[in-house]
């Protein structure tokens, strides 16, 4: 018999949170939901609370908390509703929590994820910003507090599975030559470069393989997501930047690979469905059903691989430069990118101007030392201010209607 594990889902109403609850629902004998949190989607959170009966729920603002609590009381629910950043940290570090799914998008997810780590929890990390912005601080806390950290990004989870069991952070000792991160290349990998100025938000969010939120879909189209994943992989696996390579794999069947010094290459394959890495992490070290259709290699037919073109995807270069620079360079890059993507989605700038804004922000601020979380948040604020100034001075409004252009 397996004892029930109490799970906290930070960011329950997002795509990762919804997939997490789908997997949990398949295993009522293994998991019990202790807490759910949400930012804006209060109606979806209400439905999740009724379905999973958590002890706690957390939302951002007091008015939303009051309204949700009243609805739950009328529905006969005993769930305690709280609000604010401190409440997020409290449920993440709760004494009864065994596993914390850290799936809050953006730098807002850093403090609650770190709270779970500091409390020594099993942390399933879907918030890449925690490592991108504060990698050395975060990993030091993992080691110091004895937390178990399992990556949820499909690429990093694939690497985790492809490394030796009990990998201790030494590539040389493990016989690893390099890590290969796969990327779909997004919807514009074959578009003429001069047409990228005409990309609309709808086109950028139409990922060919994965179902994702709008922000990460744009990051996939610019390949900034892969740049951020290089930074994340460096901290997760203690890998130097030059030992992490990116290969475009349009089918998104191989999720990443590890190459060993004897010439062996070990990969993790599967259909593109986030429930697979989520189920792997929830059940670790056992394997549990994810509800995912099994991979049919004969039906897949062919697997293709291409080298990324940094003229088309300059965000890859910018991410590598930030990782090599150290300090707060990655936090500056991440914050500037969040502003740029939001501006593009709001038709305030063109798609091809996203990397231009990032370069402008990095050039205007320069690097900053990273000593503690205060430095991270100061860098974040300064980058957002600089990005806003860049928008007012340089941005050109993007196209609103879907383009008829084809690759």
N, C-alpha and C positions, 0 to 999 in steps of 0.2 A: 504494500500500500504506500502511496505517496502522500505526504502531508500537504495540505493546502498552502500555497504561497500567496501572501497578500501583495497585490500589485497596485502601484500608483501610476496613473497615466497622465503625465503632464502634456497638455495639448491634445485632449481627447477628441475634439471635434475636427481636427485636421485629418489629412489623408492617412498619415501614419497612425494616429490615434484610433481612427475608425478601423483600420486593418488590424491593429492590436486587439481591439475588442472583439473583432470577428474571430481571431484565433482563440482568445480566451473563452469565448462562448462555446467553442468546440470541445473544451476540456474543463467542464465544471467540477470534475474530481481533482483537478490540479491547482486551479487558480481561483482566487476570490478578489474582487476589485475593492480596494480600500479607499481610494480617492480618485476623482476625476476633476480635471481643470479645463477651462475654456476661456477664450479671449472675447469673441463677439457672438458666436453662434449659440445663443442661450436656448433657443428652441430645440436644437439638436442635443445640447447637453441635458435638457430636461428629459428627452426621450431616452437618452443613455442612462440617466439616473434611475428612471422607472424600470429599465430593463436589467440593470446590473446591481442596483441597490448598494451603492457605496456608502461608507460611513461618513465621508466628507466630500464636498464639492467646493471648488474655488473659482471665482470669476474676478475680473479686473476691478470693477467699480462697485461702490456701496449701493447705488440705486438698483443696479442689475441684480445684486445679491438679494436685496429685499424682495424684488419682484419674483425671483426664482424661488426663494424660500416660501413665499405666500402660495405660489402655484403648487409646490411640493406638499405643503401642509394640506391644501384642499384635496390633493391626490392621495393623502394618507401616507406619505413618505416621511421617514424619520431622518433622512440625510441632513447633516449639519452643513449649512452654506456659509462660506467665508469669502473674503475678498482681499485683494491687494498682494503686493510682492512678498511681504513677510509671510502671508498665509501659504503662498506657493512653496516657499522654503520650508515652512513648518510641516506640510504634508509630505514633502520630498524626504525629510529627515525623520519622519514619525517613527517612534520606537517599534510599532507593529508592522512597518513596511519591510518587506523582504526584497522586492524588485521594483525599480523605478524606471519606467519608460520616459526618457527625456526627449520629448518631441515638440517642444515649444519652438516656433520658428524665430530665427534671428537672435540678436544679442540679449533679448529679453529672456531667453532660456538659459543664459550662463549661470546666474546666481542660483536658481533652484537645482540645476544639474550639479553644481559644485556643492550645494548643501547635501544632496544625496551622497555624493562621494565622501564628503567630510564625515558623514554619519556611518560610513563603511558599508553602504548598501551594494547590492548587485545593480549596476546601472547599465541600462540598455540605451546607448547614446545614438540618437537620431538627430541631435542638434549639432551640426558641424561647426557652428560659430563658437562653441565652447572651446574647441581646440584651435580653430583658426585665429581667434583673438587672444586667447590666454593659454596656449598650448603648454608652455613650461610650468606655469602655475598649476594648471589642471592636472597634469601628469604627476607632478610632485605630490599633490594632494592624494591622488590615487595610491601612490606608493606609501605615503606616510600613514594613511588612514585604513589601509587594508581593504579598499573597495575592490569589487570585481567589475571590470569594464568590458562590455561586449559591444562592438560597433554594429549599427543597424543599417547604415548606408549599404546598398547592395554590393558596392565595390569593396568596401572595407570589411564587410562581413565575409565576402568571398576570400579575401586575403587571409583573414583570421582563420578560416577553415582550411586554407591551403598551406599555412605555416605548420611546423611541427607542433604536436600537442604539448602544451606547457611552455610555449615559446617565451623566452625571458628577456627579449629586447636586444639580443646580440645577433645581428645578421651573419657575422663571420662564424660564430660558434654554431649557428644553425645550418651553415653551408649554403646560405642564400646569396645569389649573385645580384639579382635585381627584382623589383616588384613592378608588375605591369598592370596599370589601371586601364580598363576598357571604357570606351565612350561611344555612344551611338553616333555622335557627330551632329545630332539635332536635325531639324527640318531643312537647314540651309547649307548642308555640307557640299552640295553640288551647284548652288546658285552662282551665277556670275557675280563677282565682287561688286561691280558697279550697281547691282540691283539691291544690295543690302539696305540702301537708304530708303527703299520703298516698303520695307517689311512692316506689317501691321501687328499690333498686339495679338490679334486672333491667330495670325499665322505663326507667330513666335511661340504661342501657347499650345499649338497643335503638335505635341510630341509624337513621333512616329511609333513609339513602342510602349512608353510608360504613361500611366495616368497620374498626374502630379498637380500640385498647386501652381498658380500663375507665376509666382516669383521664381520658383525653382525651374519652371519650364523655360522662362526667359534665360536663366543662368545656363541651362542646357544648350539653348540656341547659340549663346555667345561662347560656350564652353568655359565660362567662369566657374560653373559648378565643378568642372574637372580640375581647374586651377586650385580651387579651395580644397578639393579632395587630395591633391598633392600635398598641400600643407597639413591637412588632417592626417594623412598616412604617415608623414614624416614623424609627427608626434606620437601617434598610436603605436608605431612599430619601431621607433628609434632608428629611422632610416634617413640617411643623408639625401639631400635633394637630387643629386646626380644618379642615385640608385633607384629612382622612381620614374618610370616612363609611362607615357600615354599612347595607347593604340586605339584607333577608331575601328569599331566592330559594329557595323550597322544593324545586325540582327539582334543584338542585346541578349544573346543566349549564354555566352561566356561572360561572367560578371567581373572577373579579374583573375590574374595568374601570378604565380610565384615561380621564378626560374632559379634553379640550384646550380652549384658549381660543377656538378657532374653532368650537366646538360639536360637533366630532367626538368620538365615544366609541369607544375600541378595547377589545375584550374578548377573552379567551381562553376557548374553549368546549371541552368534551369530556365523555365519560362519567366518572362519579366513580370513578376508579381511580388510586391513588398511583403506579402505574408510569409514568403519563404525565409528571408533573413529574420523576420520577427519571430517566427515559430522556432527557428534554430536557437535564437538567443533566449527565448522564454523557456525552452526545454533543456538548454545546455546543462550538462553534457549529453543528455539523452536527445533522441529525435522524436518529434511529435508531429501529428498531422497538421498541415497548414491550410487545407482546403483548396490547394493549388492543383491545377491540372498538370499531369506529368508530361515531361518533355519527350516529344517524338522526333528523334534525330532524322529519321527517314523523311518525315514530312517537312522538317526544316530544310533538308537538302544540302545547303551549302553554308559555310561560315566564311565571311570575308573580313579582311584586315587592311587598314590603310594607316599611313603616318599622318598625323595632324599637320595642317598647313597654318603656320603662325601668322601669315599675312591675313588669312581669313579669321583666325582665332587669336588675336593679340592678347586676349585676357590670360591665356596660358603663360605667355612670357611674363606678364605683369605679376602673376601669382608666384612664379619661380623667383623673380627678382625680390619680391617681398619676403619670401621664405629665406633667401640667402642674406637679406639685409638684417633680419632678426628684429629685436626690439618690438615696437608697436606697428611696424610696417604692415603686417597682415591685418591688424585691427583697423588701420586706416583704410586699407584696400577694401575690406569687407563693408565698412560703413559707407564709403563712397559708392560702392556697388549697389547697396540697398537703396540709396537715394536715386541713383541712375535708373535702376529697374522700375522703381515707382514712378519716376518721371516719364519713362517710356510708356508704361502701361496707361498713364494718364494723358498721353498724347502731347507731352510737353517737350519731348526731344525725339530725334530719330534713333532707330536701332543702331546704326553704325556710329553714333556719337557716344555710346556707352563706354567703350574703351578710351575715347578721347577725354571724357570727364574723369575717368580713373587716373589717367596719366597727369592730367591737370592738377588734381587734388594732391597726388603724391609729390609732384614737383613743388607745389606751393607750400606744403607743410614741412617736408623733410621727415626724417625719422625721429622717433621719441623713445626713450628708455622704457623697458617693461620691468617694473619692480614689484608691483602689486595690482590688485583689481582697480584701484583708483586710476592708475595709469591707463588701463584698458578703456575705462569709461571716458576719461579725458580725451584720449585719442579718438574714440568714437564720436564724441561731441564735436571736436575740432574738424574732423573729416566731413561730418554732415554740414557744418557751417560753410566750409570751403566748397563743398559740392553744390550747395544752394546758390552761392555766389557765382560759381561757374555756369550754372543753369541760366541765371539772369543775364549773363554776359555773352554766352556762346550758343545756347541751345536753339535748335530749329524745330518747330512743331512737326511731329510725325504724321503720316497718313492715317486717317480715321477709318476709311472704308477698306474692306478686303481687296487686295490687289489681284488683278487678273494675270500678273506676270507668272511665268513658270520657269523652272530651272533650265 
